[in-house]
């Protein structure tokens, strides 16, 4: 989400065919009238994706959604929000991470 400036809903709606590991690109379908684009995938992302796809295949979910929950259903935005709170607390961050903050931080990082 951070590296590609994805909204939580965009990440949750990501489909398997939008992640092209052969061409090393991510096809981002923007919401809210945003410009859909293609982003390059870096080596560390490709390794993480390969690991996730192995785990996802082991889970055998029914749909084509890239991210699925432990119940093998599409990941829901409320789950992402809870996970961000949990991990920012575990990391002892001075602020609780929120999806909106990540998106703006990405824009700031890319602009700099």
Secondary structure, DSSP 8 states (H G I E B T S, - for coil): -TTTT--HHHHHT-BGGGEETTTTEEEE--STT---EEEE--HHHHHHHHHHHHHHHHHT-SS-BSSB-TTSSB--HHHHHHHHHHHHHHTT-SS---HHHHHHHHHHHHH-
